[in-house]
Amino acid sequence: MNLGMPEIIVICIAVLVLFGAKKIPEFASGLGKGIREFKRAMSSTEEEIKKSINEDVKPKE
């Protein structure tokens, strides 16, 4: 599935026609916020897992 420059240009034009010039920045902003939230959730989940592992490894006194 190799996309060349002509294919990418056609896709961009189709997106412009379908969504309009005003909606694309809003869409990109929402996408960026979604990605940031996903990364934040992934890092907090990773921290919780590490914390849980460290609690299980520590000897109980």
C-alpha positions as protocol buffer text, in pm:
chain_id: "A"
residue {
  index: 1
  type: MET
  ca { x: 0 y: 0 z: 0 }
}
residue {
  index: 2
  type: ASN
  ca { x: 244 y: 262 z: -119 }
}
residue {
  index: 3
  type: LEU
  ca { x: 97 y: 609 z: -149 }
}
residue {
  index: 4
  type: GLY
  ca { x: 268 y: 847 z: -384 }
}
residue {
  index: 5
  type: MET
  ca { x: 240 y: 1224 z: -396 }
}
residue {
  index: 6
  type: PRO
  ca { x: -52 y: 1228 z: -646 }
}
residue {
  index: 7
  type: GLU
  ca { x: -258 y: 996 z: -426 }
}
residue {
  index: 8
  type: ILE
  ca { x: -191 y: 1205 z: -116 }
}
residue {
  index: 9
  type: ILE
  ca { x: -294 y: 1522 z: -300 }
}
residue {
  index: 10
  type: VAL
  ca { x: -620 y: 1360 z: -414 }
}
residue {
  index: 11
  type: ILE
  ca { x: -694 y: 1248 z: -58 }
}
residue {
  index: 12
  type: CYS
  ca { x: -626 y: 1598 z: 77 }
}
residue {
  index: 13
  type: ILE
  ca { x: -855 y: 1755 z: -182 }
}
residue {
  index: 14
  type: ALA
  ca { x: -1129 y: 1504 z: -101 }
}
residue {
  index: 15
  type: VAL
  ca { x: -1099 y: 1583 z: 271 }
}
residue {
  index: 16
  type: LEU
  ca { x: -1117 y: 1956 z: 196 }
}
residue {
  index: 17
  type: VAL
  ca { x: -1428 y: 1909 z: -16 }
}
residue {
  index: 18
  type: LEU
  ca { x: -1600 y: 1682 z: 236 }
}
residue {
  index: 19
  type: PHE
  ca { x: -1527 y: 1873 z: 555 }
}
residue {
  index: 20
  type: GLY
  ca { x: -1456 y: 2228 z: 442 }
}
residue {
  index: 21
  type: ALA
  ca { x: -1168 y: 2452 z: 538 }
}
residue {
  index: 22
  type: LYS
  ca { x: -1323 y: 2561 z: 870 }
}
residue {
  index: 23
  type: LYS
  ca { x: -1382 y: 2212 z: 1009 }
}
residue {
  index: 24
  type: ILE
  ca { x: -1034 y: 2073 z: 946 }
}
residue {
  index: 25
  type: PRO
  ca { x: -858 y: 2279 z: 1221 }
}
residue {
  index: 26
  type: GLU
  ca { x: -1133 y: 2185 z: 1467 }
}
residue {
  index: 27
  type: PHE
  ca { x: -1092 y: 1820 z: 1373 }
}
residue {
  index: 28
  type: ALA
  ca { x: -713 y: 1839 z: 1408 }
}
residue {
  index: 29
  type: SER
  ca { x: -745 y: 2010 z: 1746 }
}
residue {
  index: 30
  type: GLY
  ca { x: -982 y: 1742 z: 1871 }
}
residue {
  index: 31
  type: LEU
  ca { x: -754 y: 1471 z: 1741 }
}
residue {
  index: 32
  type: GLY
  ca { x: -455 y: 1628 z: 1919 }
}
residue {
  index: 33
  type: LYS
  ca { x: -645 y: 1650 z: 2247 }
}
residue {
  index: 34
  type: GLY
  ca { x: -751 y: 1288 z: 2211 }
}
residue {
  index: 35
  type: ILE
  ca { x: -395 y: 1173 z: 2150 }
}
residue {
  index: 36
  type: ARG
  ca { x: -267 y: 1371 z: 2451 }
}
residue {
  index: 37
  type: GLU
  ca { x: -537 y: 1222 z: 2673 }
}
residue {
  index: 38
  type: PHE
  ca { x: -456 y: 871 z: 2547 }
}
residue {
  index: 39
  type: LYS
  ca { x: -85 y: 920 z: 2624 }
}
residue {
  index: 40
  type: ARG
  ca { x: -168 y: 1057 z: 2969 }
}
residue {
  index: 41
  type: ALA
  ca { x: -387 y: 756 z: 3043 }
}
residue {
  index: 42
  type: MET
  ca { x: -119 y: 517 z: 2919 }
}
residue {
  index: 43
  type: SER
  ca { x: 149 y: 674 z: 3140 }
}
residue {
  index: 44
  type: SER
  ca { x: -77 y: 674 z: 3448 }
}
residue {
  index: 45
  type: THR
  ca { x: -164 y: 308 z: 3388 }
}
residue {
  index: 46
  type: GLU
  ca { x: 205 y: 227 z: 3350 }
}
residue {
  index: 47
  type: GLU
  ca { x: 282 y: 409 z: 3678 }
}
residue {
  index: 48
  type: GLU
  ca { x: 7 y: 217 z: 3857 }
}
residue {
  index: 49
  type: ILE
  ca { x: 142 y: -115 z: 3730 }
}
residue {
  index: 50
  type: LYS
  ca { x: 497 y: -28 z: 3837 }
}
residue {
  index: 51
  type: LYS
  ca { x: 371 y: 84 z: 4177 }
}
residue {
  index: 52
  type: SER
  ca { x: 178 y: -239 z: 4219 }
}
residue {
  index: 53
  type: ILE
  ca { x: 481 y: -447 z: 4121 }
}
residue {
  index: 54
  type: ASN
  ca { x: 704 y: -257 z: 4364 }
}
residue {
  index: 55
  type: GLU
  ca { x: 454 y: -311 z: 4647 }
}
residue {
  index: 56
  type: ASP
  ca { x: 446 y: -685 z: 4573 }
}
residue {
  index: 57
  type: VAL
  ca { x: 827 y: -713 z: 4565 }
}
residue {
  index: 58
  type: LYS
  ca { x: 895 y: -526 z: 4892 }
}
residue {
  index: 59
  type: PRO
  ca { x: 938 y: -758 z: 5189 }
}
residue {
  index: 60
  type: LYS
  ca { x: 660 y: -728 z: 5444 }
}
residue {
  index: 61
  type: GLU
  ca { x: 770 y: -648 z: 5794 }
}
